Amino acid sequence: MISDLVTWQITLPLALAAVVVGYLLGSIPFGLILTRAAGLGDVRSIGSGNIGATNVLRTGNKKLAAATLLLDALKAAAAAWIMAYFAGEEAGIIAGFFAFIGHLFPVWIGFKGGKGVATYIGTLLGVAPLMVLLFAAVWLGTAFISRYSSLSALVAMLVIPVALWILGDEKVAAIMAIMSVISYWKHKANISRLMSGTESKIGAKG
């Protein structure tokens, strides 16, 4: 199992192509594009200041937030699908990972992007689609109990790599584990508020 994890068959040119395709697709700032197109200004000027769906929701436009969530997920899935189709499964995994990185650190807007939950889900959709159902189940279960959206995502991102490893998909498990660690770091303010009891709950006003 460990030997499968460290042995990648992909060639360097294809790996580099996956990096470029993944990053460029992932760095498209849909949250910013959609809010500006809707005449709502710069989403970075409100709330947490990031470009993800949660912050877009703070504009009060639920449809726009849903569209942002969908597009941010699909850009990562598309990167994985495209590269897997043309260059194999390993290229798809790499492209999905770098789409996630591109969303977090988009070159077009000063490397200040979102927190990565939607692109995490999109990468799963591209490389291990059944795991999206597990992610959704864990998220919904945790949200039902805790009423915290951030905690629900954090718990789901903890469960997914473990489940993938148990199922024998070591390469994807390793990549998703790295993504989970990075997303945890991006959620450090949420984690701090969860620990202090000041994190906003789902459905809370203001």
N, C-alpha and C positions, 0 to 999 in steps of 0.2 A: 504493500500500500504506500509506504513512504517513497519507494523507488518510483512509483507512478506519479507521485506528487512532484518530485524534483526533475523528472525526465519529460521534457517538452520536445516534440518533433518539429515544431514550426521553424521555418527558416527565418533568418534575421530580416531580409527584405519584407516578407509577409508580416512579420511581427511589427515592423516599423509602419507599414501601411495600416495595420489595425490600430496602432497608436494614433496616427494622424486622423484617420476616418472617425474613430471613436471620440477623440478630443474635439474635433471640429463640430461634429453633430451635438455632442454634449454641451458645448459652450454656447449654443444658441439660447439667448436669454428670453424665453417665451413669456415669462411673467412680466418683464419690462416691456416687451413688444406689445403684448395684448393690452396692458393697462394704458399705454400711451395711445394705441390705436383707438381705444374706447374713450379717450379724452379725460382719463383719470390722472394724468400726470405721471410723475416718476415714482414707482412703487418703493423705491429705495429711500424715499423721504418720509415714510411712515413706519410705524411698528418697529419690527426688528431690523429693518433696513435691507433685508435680503430679497431675492427675486423669486422665492418659492411660492407654492400655492397657498400656504398658510398665511403668508404676509399679503398676498393678493386678496385673500378673503377679508382682510382688514379694511379694504376699500368699500366693503358692503355689497360687492357684486359676487354672488355665489356662483353664477354661471361662468364668470370669468375665472374664478378660482378653480372650478372643476375643469375648465378647458386647459388651464395652466398645468394642473396635476396630470391630466391625460397626455398632453404634449411632452411634458418633461419625462414621463415614463416611456412614451413611444420613441423619443429620440435615442434613448439608451437601448431599447429593444431593437430599433431599426439598425443601429450600429452593429449590434451583435448578429442580427440576421443577415445583414449584407456581407459582413466579413466571413461568417460561417458558410454562406452559400458559395462565395468565390474562393475562399482559402482554407476552409476547414473549421472544425469545432474550436480548436485552440485559438485561432484568430478571432473567432466570435467572442470568446471569453475575454481576451485582451481588449477588444474593441468596446465591450460593455463596461469593463473597468475604467477605461479612459474616457468614456462618455460620462461616467460618474464624476471623474476628476475634472472634466471640462465644465460640468455644471457647477461644481464647487468653486472652481477657479477659472472663470471665463476670461480669456485674454481681452475680449472686446470691451469689458467694463471694469478694468483694473483688477482683475483676478478676485473680485468680490461677488460670489454667487450665492446659491442656496445652501441648504443643509443636507440635501442628498437623498431624502426619503423616496421621492418619486422616481429618481433615476436608479436608486437601489432596486425598487420594485421592477422598473423597466429592464434592468440588467437580468434580474431573475426571469422575467418573461422571455427574454431572449435566449438564455442559456439553460434554464431549469424551470420551465413554465408551471409545472405542478406545484412548485414551491411557493408560487404566488398565492395559491389557495391556503397553504399553511400560514403564510405571512398574514393574510386577511383574517384567518380564524384567530390567530394569536392577538392581532391588533384589536379585533372586535371584542374578544373575551376580556382583554386587559382594560379596554375602554369602558366596557360595561361595568366592570368592578371598580375601577379607579376614577373614571371620568377625566383622565388626563390623556390628551392626544400624544404629547411628546413621550410620555412613559410607555404608551402602547407601542409606538414605533421603536423605541429603544429595546423593549422586551422582545419584539418580533425580530429585530436585527441580532439579538443574542441567540435566539432559538434557531434561526435559519442555518448558520454555518454548522452548528452541532448536528442538526438533522441531515444535512448534506453529507457530513463526514460519516455518520452512522449508516447512511444508505450507500456509502462507498464511492461517492463522487468527490474524491479528495481535491482535485484541482479547483473545481468550482467552490468547494467548501473553503479552501485557503483564500481564494480571491474575495469571497463574500466576507470572510472573517476580517481581512484587511480593510474592506470597505466599511464594515461595522465599526472598527476601531476609529477610522477617520471620521465617520459620521457622529460617533460619540463625542469626539473632540469638537466637532462643529456644534454639538448640542450642549456644550459645557455650561452655557448660561441657563439653559432649561434644567439641567441636572442640578445646578446650584439652587434654582428656585424650587425644584421638587424637594430637595433636602431641607429647605427652609420653610416649606409649606406655602410659598407665595406664587406658585405656578397657576396660571389660569386653567380652570376646568372647562370641559366641553359644554357649550351652551351658556357659559357665564357671560354676563353683560359687561360691556366696557373693557 
